[in-house]
Amino acid sequence: MKILVTGKNGQLGRSIQKLISNYDYHEFILTGREELDLSSSEIISKYFETHSHFDIIINCAAYTAVDRAEDEADLADEINHLAVKKLAEFANSQNAKLIHISTDYVFDGKNESLYLESDNPNPINVYGKTKLHGETAVLETMSDNAMIIRTSWVYSEFGNNFVKTMLKLGNERSEISVVSDQIGSPTFASDLAKAILNIVSNDNFNKKSFPTEIYHFSNLGETSWSEFAVEIFKVANLECKVNFISSGQYPRPAHRPHNTTLNKEKITNQFKLQIPYWQESLLDFIRIYNSPN
Ligand SMILES: NC(=O)c1ccc[n+]([C@@H]2O[C@H](COP(=O)([O-])OP(=O)(O)OC[C@H]3O[C@@H](n4cnc5c(N)ncnc54)[C@H](OP(=O)(O)O)[C@@H]3O)[C@@H](O)[C@H]2O)c1
């Protein structure tokens, strides 16, 4: 199959790139901003005039700067919504499948229990709103052959993320303050990349008409950012005290939802995935991060 992956330089894009040699029976076309700038609908149209016949598009690109999005709503909407609509239209016109990645931030975080795919979204920041518009565009454009995967708290050996920031701070400081009233599930990007590549080869997904639906994916279990930091320092053998603070003590431009832990049963059952607990994946990550290669 010919598979287009957008966002090749991002955390998920690079995690997919790292694995594709195991799937050399597929042809992967990897694009970054240089090859396919998603902030311009003209560039997207032009790209697809000269590049076509994809069987699957995996959209890993996104405007992910949650705080900056509060001041750059139009740009965030262009990439997280309008570009996604274009990708969905193109996929539809080519009978290609689309795997689009979305976020737990489409929820307001007020649920007492784990979020199901069928729960009502109600984003409380600009980033979440633009990602929700992207989801809606996919659902409205493609009645079948698309899959929206919401994920949360993504980290990897690539780019900037919470785990890498904690490892850096843990080496520099003896104590730090981290918010304790935001609850969710971390996602090691490598686990999500493996799941996506499994799905791509799954008969159920590859049947002629796969109904478009939303799925949730993150590592299993739940934690707060402060407990996550404690675990990072523990597995990395760093002596750094974590002070638990409230979101109110750490004001940021964008509001964050309180509890966005996702229920993963649907994706696990439908695609027979085995998702590791977040502590297990964190250990894996630290091993990879500390290994010389
Ligand atoms: N990170 C998280 O904690 C998190 C949580 C929930 C959901 N998600 C979702 O998971 C997916 C993958 O996230 P990630 O962590 O891999 O994000 P990431 O590391 O920020 O990567 C996003 C990629 O999108 C690219 N991009 C941005 N604007 C673009 C444009 N105009 N044209 C083409 N490419 C553009 C970026 O390119 P440059 O490298 O050139 O900037 C970057 O490589 C996204 O859909 C995100 O919304 C992420």
PDBQT file of the ligand as one rigid body, heavy atoms in Angstrom, charges set to zero:
ROOT
HETATM    1  N1  LIG A 301       1.747  16.335  22.070  1.00  0.00    +0.000 N 
HETATM    2  C1  LIG A 301       0.715  16.008  22.839  1.00  0.00    +0.000 C 
HETATM    3  O1  LIG A 301       0.795  15.988  24.075  1.00  0.00    +0.000 OA
HETATM    4  C2  LIG A 301      -0.604  15.630  22.214  1.00  0.00    +0.000 A 
HETATM    5  C3  LIG A 301      -1.693  15.371  23.055  1.00  0.00    +0.000 A 
HETATM    6  C4  LIG A 301      -2.914  15.011  22.483  1.00  0.00    +0.000 A 
HETATM    7  C5  LIG A 301      -3.025  14.900  21.113  1.00  0.00    +0.000 A 
HETATM    8  N2  LIG A 301      -1.947  15.192  20.328  1.00  0.00    +0.000 N 
HETATM    9  C6  LIG A 301      -2.120  15.086  18.868  1.00  0.00    +0.000 C 
HETATM   10  O2  LIG A 301      -1.257  14.067  18.394  1.00  0.00    +0.000 OA
HETATM   11  C7  LIG A 301      -0.803  14.397  17.080  1.00  0.00    +0.000 C 
HETATM   12  C8  LIG A 301       0.702  14.296  17.025  1.00  0.00    +0.000 C 
HETATM   13  O3  LIG A 301       1.240  15.215  17.970  1.00  0.00    +0.000 OA
HETATM   14  P1  LIG A 301       2.800  15.378  18.209  1.00  0.00    +0.000 P 
HETATM   15  O4  LIG A 301       3.023  15.391  19.674  1.00  0.00    +0.000 OA
HETATM   16  O5  LIG A 301       3.557  14.428  17.344  1.00  0.00    +0.000 OA
HETATM   17  O6  LIG A 301       2.971  16.874  17.677  1.00  0.00    +0.000 OA
HETATM   18  P2  LIG A 301       4.294  17.660  17.317  1.00  0.00    +0.000 P 
HETATM   19  O7  LIG A 301       5.481  16.965  17.828  1.00  0.00    +0.000 OA
HETATM   20  O8  LIG A 301       4.048  19.081  17.668  1.00  0.00    +0.000 OA
HETATM   21  O9  LIG A 301       4.324  17.519  15.732  1.00  0.00    +0.000 OA
HETATM   22  C9  LIG A 301       3.423  18.164  14.922  1.00  0.00    +0.000 C 
HETATM   23  C10 LIG A 301       4.035  18.285  13.562  1.00  0.00    +0.000 C 
HETATM   24  O10 LIG A 301       3.127  19.031  12.752  1.00  0.00    +0.000 OA
HETATM   25  C11 LIG A 301       3.901  19.831  11.922  1.00  0.00    +0.000 C 
HETATM   26  N3  LIG A 301       3.207  20.998  11.446  1.00  0.00    +0.000 N 
HETATM   27  C12 LIG A 301       2.806  22.084  12.142  1.00  0.00    +0.000 A 
HETATM   28  N4  LIG A 301       2.341  23.014  11.314  1.00  0.00    +0.000 NA
HETATM   29  C13 LIG A 301       2.441  22.498  10.064  1.00  0.00    +0.000 A 
HETATM   30  C14 LIG A 301       2.139  22.994   8.777  1.00  0.00    +0.000 A 
HETATM   31  N5  LIG A 301       1.652  24.213   8.593  1.00  0.00    +0.000 N 
HETATM   32  N6  LIG A 301       2.361  22.198   7.709  1.00  0.00    +0.000 NA
HETATM   33  C15 LIG A 301       2.879  20.969   7.866  1.00  0.00    +0.000 A 
HETATM   34  N7  LIG A 301       3.214  20.466   9.055  1.00  0.00    +0.000 NA
HETATM   35  C16 LIG A 301       3.000  21.236  10.138  1.00  0.00    +0.000 A 
HETATM   36  C17 LIG A 301       5.068  20.286  12.759  1.00  0.00    +0.000 C 
HETATM   37  O11 LIG A 301       6.084  20.667  11.882  1.00  0.00    +0.000 OA
HETATM   38  P3  LIG A 301       7.455  21.365  12.388  1.00  0.00    +0.000 P 
HETATM   39  O12 LIG A 301       8.229  20.235  12.993  1.00  0.00    +0.000 OA
HETATM   40  O13 LIG A 301       8.048  21.900  11.141  1.00  0.00    +0.000 OA
HETATM   41  O14 LIG A 301       7.030  22.409  13.375  1.00  0.00    +0.000 OA
HETATM   42  C18 LIG A 301       5.374  19.032  13.555  1.00  0.00    +0.000 C 
HETATM   43  O15 LIG A 301       6.373  18.258  12.936  1.00  0.00    +0.000 OA
HETATM   44  C19 LIG A 301      -1.385  15.778  16.765  1.00  0.00    +0.000 C 
HETATM   45  O16 LIG A 301      -2.571  15.622  16.047  1.00  0.00    +0.000 OA
HETATM   46  C20 LIG A 301      -1.721  16.347  18.127  1.00  0.00    +0.000 C 
HETATM   47  O17 LIG A 301      -2.780  17.270  18.063  1.00  0.00    +0.000 OA
HETATM   48  C21 LIG A 301      -0.738  15.533  20.834  1.00  0.00    +0.000 A 
ENDROOT
TORSDOF 0
